[in-house]
Amino acid sequence: MEGTTTLEIAYVSTNPIELREDSENNNITVLIANSGSAKARSVSVRIDPSSPFVEAYSGSTSDFTEGIQARSSHKFVFALDIDDGTEARTNSRE
């Protein structure tokens, strides 16, 4: 029996909760949910940070899992640094 996969961003969180200027290795966790009826195979997620965010270390803006079962989810974790002198502001996911 074959089915479909439907991948969606379920939530995004940061650690620390409040990101500050000139900070390093801020963890961004993205929960990807598969609301479909089939396993999603070889799931790769990459973020493309723009200023004031920069890749914390090589490979810290991409993550991979061999699969996400149907009606299940997987956490992908990324690490970003924030440039010195960054002004405080609020960002939201649309």
Backbone as ProteinMPNN parsed JSONL, in Angstrom:
{"seq_chain_A": "MEGTTTLEIAYVSTNPIELREDSENNNITVLIANSGSAKARSVSVRIDPSSPFVEAYSGSTSDFTEGIQARSSHKFVFALDIDDGTEARTNSRE", "coords_chain_A": {"N_chain_A": [[0.834, -1.181, 0.0], [0.657, 2.095, -0.947], [1.188, 5.516, -0.059], [0.869, 9.004, 0.675], [3.183, 11.638, 1.427], [3.237, 14.352, 3.633], [4.814, 17.078, 4.533], [5.317, 19.406, 7.107], [6.086, 22.441, 8.847], [5.983, 22.214, 12.204], [6.654, 23.487, 14.627], [8.897, 26.07, 15.804], [11.707, 26.635, 17.76], [13.99, 28.336, 20.003], [17.196, 28.216, 21.61], [19.31, 29.935, 23.504], [16.1, 31.176, 24.73], [15.692, 33.906, 24.276], [17.386, 35.583, 21.866], [20.54, 37.155, 21.573], [22.656, 39.972, 20.653], [25.93, 39.442, 19.288], [26.189, 36.788, 20.122], [26.933, 33.28, 20.33], [26.593, 30.027, 18.802], [23.762, 29.625, 18.981], [20.985, 27.664, 19.362], [18.644, 26.584, 17.018], [15.688, 25.002, 16.798], [13.745, 23.04, 14.733], [10.712, 21.579, 14.303], [9.609, 19.143, 12.233], [6.738, 17.87, 10.872], [5.199, 14.941, 9.651], [2.322, 14.644, 8.21], [1.186, 12.934, 6.519], [0.282, 9.761, 4.91], [2.296, 8.0, 4.461], [5.711, 6.97, 4.953], [8.188, 9.474, 5.052], [11.108, 9.611, 3.285], [14.665, 9.965, 3.576], [15.029, 12.76, 4.518], [16.006, 16.031, 4.278], [16.91, 19.088, 5.692], [17.533, 22.488, 5.323], [18.647, 25.636, 6.379], [18.838, 29.019, 5.374], [20.535, 31.393, 6.491], [20.219, 34.928, 6.998], [21.697, 38.17, 7.429], [21.173, 39.399, 10.658], [22.153, 36.892, 11.258], [24.469, 34.182, 11.183], [26.135, 31.258, 9.971], [27.102, 29.059, 12.524], [29.147, 27.153, 12.642], [30.852, 25.031, 10.319], [28.505, 23.271, 8.455], [26.432, 23.659, 10.231], [23.989, 24.628, 9.45], [22.407, 22.8, 8.241], [20.565, 19.705, 8.306], [19.761, 16.221, 8.646], [17.693, 13.341, 8.274], [17.051, 9.84, 8.095], [14.417, 9.131, 7.758], [10.932, 10.013, 8.294], [8.309, 8.769, 9.954], [4.873, 8.151, 8.966], [2.378, 10.358, 10.209], [3.998, 11.305, 12.255], [6.862, 12.987, 13.74], [9.952, 14.914, 13.494], [12.792, 16.356, 15.035], [14.86, 18.907, 13.913], [17.999, 20.347, 14.307], [19.767, 23.369, 14.372], [22.621, 25.579, 14.321], [23.391, 28.901, 15.013], [25.233, 31.965, 14.842], [25.106, 35.33, 16.076], [25.568, 38.496, 14.74], [27.78, 41.019, 16.059], [26.675, 44.105, 17.413], [24.091, 44.071, 16.507], [20.793, 45.25, 16.234], [18.075, 45.096, 18.53], [15.127, 43.251, 17.765], [11.946, 41.921, 16.742], [11.243, 38.812, 15.337], [9.3, 36.786, 13.149], [7.819, 33.695, 12.086], [6.442, 33.13, 8.973]], "CA_chain_A": [[0.0, 0.0, 0.0], [1.404, 3.34, -1.016], [0.471, 6.683, 0.431], [1.51, 10.281, 0.389], [3.849, 12.313, 2.542], [2.941, 15.779, 3.736], [5.72, 17.625, 5.539], [4.969, 20.753, 7.536], [6.771, 22.947, 10.032], [5.053, 22.158, 13.334], [7.04, 24.6, 15.483], [10.293, 26.502, 15.806], [12.098, 27.166, 19.064], [15.397, 28.724, 20.107], [17.862, 28.069, 22.888], [18.406, 30.441, 24.511], [14.806, 31.653, 24.245], [15.906, 35.261, 23.76], [18.678, 35.663, 21.177], [21.18, 38.455, 21.813], [23.753, 40.323, 19.754], [27.264, 38.904, 19.544], [26.115, 35.492, 20.793], [27.395, 32.183, 19.484], [25.994, 28.697, 18.937], [22.347, 29.668, 19.341], [20.313, 26.525, 18.74], [17.328, 26.765, 16.422], [15.092, 23.682, 16.62], [12.583, 23.052, 13.855], [10.005, 20.304, 14.319], [8.949, 18.855, 10.962], [5.731, 16.825, 11.045], [4.705, 14.246, 8.467], [0.902, 14.366, 8.442], [0.749, 12.054, 5.442], [-0.011, 8.353, 5.194], [3.468, 7.198, 4.111], [6.986, 7.418, 5.518], [9.026, 10.377, 4.254], [12.456, 9.043, 3.306], [15.815, 10.84, 3.295], [14.578, 14.137, 4.691], [17.089, 16.973, 4.51], [16.426, 20.446, 5.914], [18.621, 23.468, 5.318], [18.223, 27.019, 6.537], [19.718, 29.967, 4.694], [20.454, 32.572, 7.36], [20.62, 36.239, 6.492], [22.173, 39.056, 8.48], [22.4, 39.324, 11.451], [22.474, 35.511, 11.591], [25.493, 33.535, 10.374], [26.409, 29.863, 10.314], [27.969, 28.995, 13.703], [30.292, 26.344, 12.248], [30.585, 24.344, 9.064], [27.468, 22.252, 8.519], [25.443, 23.921, 11.282], [22.729, 25.12, 8.892], [21.685, 21.714, 7.571], [20.38, 18.514, 9.118], [19.245, 15.122, 7.839], [17.246, 12.106, 8.906], [16.741, 8.812, 7.101], [12.986, 9.074, 7.499], [9.931, 10.427, 9.277], [7.142, 7.909, 9.796], [3.576, 8.795, 8.783], [1.773, 10.878, 11.434], [5.069, 11.43, 13.233], [7.652, 14.201, 13.531], [11.385, 14.837, 13.766], [13.414, 17.641, 15.356], [16.09, 19.27, 13.226], [18.65, 21.368, 15.128], [20.746, 24.187, 13.657], [23.349, 26.498, 15.205], [23.684, 30.185, 14.381], [25.811, 33.066, 15.603], [24.479, 36.618, 15.792], [26.577, 39.539, 14.583], [27.945, 42.069, 17.054], [26.074, 45.378, 17.023], [22.762, 43.845, 15.974], [19.733, 45.904, 16.982], [17.001, 44.195, 18.984], [13.889, 43.288, 16.993], [11.155, 40.712, 16.817], [11.091, 38.095, 14.073], [8.263, 35.764, 13.206], [7.758, 32.767, 10.964], [5.187, 33.306, 8.232]], "C_chain_A": [[0.878, 1.243, 0.0], [0.548, 4.472, -0.5], [1.208, 7.944, 0.029], [2.211, 10.792, 1.641], [3.475, 13.785, 2.485], [3.781, 16.33, 4.874], [5.372, 19.073, 5.821], [5.842, 21.152, 8.721], [5.751, 22.989, 11.157], [5.359, 23.267, 14.344], [8.523, 24.881, 15.34], [10.582, 27.041, 17.198], [13.58, 27.51, 19.041], [15.899, 28.448, 21.509], [19.177, 28.821, 22.796], [17.109, 30.98, 23.885], [14.945, 33.032, 23.628], [17.306, 35.331, 23.164], [19.241, 37.071, 21.319], [22.335, 38.681, 20.836], [25.056, 39.696, 20.231], [27.222, 37.593, 20.343], [26.47, 34.391, 19.797], [26.655, 30.898, 19.8], [24.58, 28.728, 19.506], [21.661, 28.52, 18.615], [18.924, 26.907, 18.262], [16.795, 25.359, 16.158], [13.825, 23.826, 15.793], [11.972, 21.661, 13.889], [9.253, 20.17, 12.997], [8.011, 17.669, 11.184], [5.344, 16.245, 9.689], [3.249, 13.87, 8.755], [0.32, 13.464, 7.352], [0.536, 10.625, 5.896], [1.151, 7.428, 4.845], [4.715, 7.799, 4.752], [7.684, 8.347, 4.537], [10.461, 9.875, 4.39], [13.502, 10.094, 2.953], [15.425, 12.309, 3.348], [15.767, 15.011, 5.081], [16.486, 18.366, 4.654], [17.63, 21.362, 6.008], [18.018, 24.84, 5.541], [19.277, 27.911, 5.891], [19.674, 31.275, 5.472], [20.89, 33.85, 6.644], [20.98, 37.11, 7.69], [21.011, 39.459, 9.377], [22.819, 37.904, 11.816], [23.53, 34.963, 10.642], [25.689, 32.098, 10.864], [27.415, 29.806, 11.465], [29.255, 28.22, 13.413], [29.899, 25.579, 11.0], [29.553, 23.23, 9.251], [26.365, 22.529, 9.522], [24.117, 24.458, 10.759], [21.99, 24.05, 8.091], [21.618, 20.505, 8.501], [19.659, 17.478, 8.264], [18.727, 14.008, 8.734], [16.873, 11.113, 7.808], [15.256, 8.716, 6.818], [12.151, 9.608, 8.634], [8.684, 9.591, 8.997], [5.875, 8.742, 9.576], [3.011, 9.184, 10.146], [2.776, 10.932, 12.59], [5.854, 12.704, 12.935], [9.116, 13.95, 13.882], [11.909, 16.242, 14.042], [14.721, 17.784, 14.586], [16.698, 20.435, 14.004], [19.757, 22.039, 14.32], [21.433, 25.105, 14.663], [23.727, 27.751, 14.423], [24.367, 31.119, 15.366], [25.061, 34.331, 15.208], [25.559, 37.675, 15.794], [26.58, 40.52, 15.746], [27.295, 43.344, 16.529], [24.672, 45.243, 16.438], [21.717, 44.537, 16.857], [18.658, 44.899, 17.358], [15.773, 44.38, 18.102], [13.176, 41.952, 17.154], [11.028, 40.111, 15.431], [9.97, 37.083, 14.24], [8.329, 34.906, 11.963], [6.421, 32.956, 10.288], [4.847, 32.045, 7.486]], "O_chain_A": [[1.742, 1.405, 0.862], [-0.68, 4.389, -0.507], [2.065, 7.93, -0.855], [1.867, 10.421, 2.763], [3.409, 14.381, 1.41], [3.493, 16.078, 6.044], [5.158, 19.867, 4.905], [6.279, 20.304, 9.498], [4.763, 23.719, 11.076], [4.444, 23.911, 14.858], [9.293, 24.064, 14.834], [9.796, 27.812, 17.75], [14.328, 27.045, 18.182], [15.132, 28.447, 22.472], [20.079, 28.39, 22.078], [17.034, 31.207, 22.678], [14.376, 33.299, 22.569], [18.298, 35.158, 23.873], [18.513, 38.056, 21.201], [22.905, 37.744, 20.278], [25.251, 39.456, 21.422], [28.116, 37.324, 21.146], [26.325, 34.555, 18.585], [26.157, 30.702, 20.908], [24.244, 27.953, 20.402], [21.745, 28.415, 17.391], [18.13, 27.48, 19.008], [17.384, 24.607, 15.381], [12.947, 24.628, 16.11], [12.63, 20.678, 13.546], [8.376, 20.975, 12.681], [8.436, 16.602, 11.627], [5.185, 16.973, 8.709], [2.981, 12.895, 9.457], [-0.892, 13.262, 7.282], [0.598, 10.31, 7.085], [1.014, 6.207, 4.923], [4.758, 8.992, 5.054], [7.767, 8.056, 3.344], [10.965, 9.733, 5.504], [13.26, 10.99, 2.143], [15.484, 13.013, 2.34], [16.441, 14.761, 6.081], [15.656, 18.778, 3.844], [18.615, 21.056, 6.681], [16.988, 25.171, 4.954], [20.463, 27.58, 5.873], [18.88, 32.162, 5.16], [21.795, 33.847, 5.809], [20.606, 36.81, 8.824], [19.952, 39.831, 8.87], [23.747, 37.723, 12.605], [23.499, 35.24, 9.443], [25.436, 31.782, 12.026], [28.469, 30.438, 11.392], [30.328, 28.593, 13.887], [28.716, 25.497, 10.669], [29.715, 22.358, 10.105], [25.447, 21.72, 9.66], [23.208, 24.718, 11.547], [21.056, 24.358, 7.351], [22.48, 20.304, 9.357], [19.02, 17.823, 7.27], [19.26, 13.766, 9.816], [16.433, 11.504, 6.727], [14.865, 8.262, 5.743], [12.589, 9.655, 9.784], [8.081, 9.698, 7.929], [5.824, 9.909, 9.963], [3.144, 8.44, 11.118], [2.443, 10.644, 13.74], [5.542, 13.418, 11.982], [9.471, 12.931, 14.474], [11.523, 17.2, 13.372], [15.573, 16.896, 14.606], [16.003, 21.4, 14.324], [20.57, 21.377, 13.675], [20.888, 25.376, 15.733], [24.298, 27.682, 13.335], [24.111, 31.07, 16.569], [24.456, 34.397, 14.138], [26.369, 37.753, 16.718], [25.542, 40.816, 16.338], [27.359, 43.629, 15.333], [24.126, 46.219, 15.922], [21.758, 44.42, 18.081], [18.366, 43.97, 16.604], [15.416, 45.5, 17.736], [13.751, 40.981, 17.646], [10.739, 40.815, 14.463], [9.724, 36.586, 15.339], [8.829, 35.33, 10.922], [5.38, 32.946, 10.945], [3.826, 31.99, 6.801]]}, "name": "protein", "num_of_chains": 1, "seq": "MEGTTTLEIAYVSTNPIELREDSENNNITVLIANSGSAKARSVSVRIDPSSPFVEAYSGSTSDFTEGIQARSSHKFVFALDIDDGTEARTNSRE"}
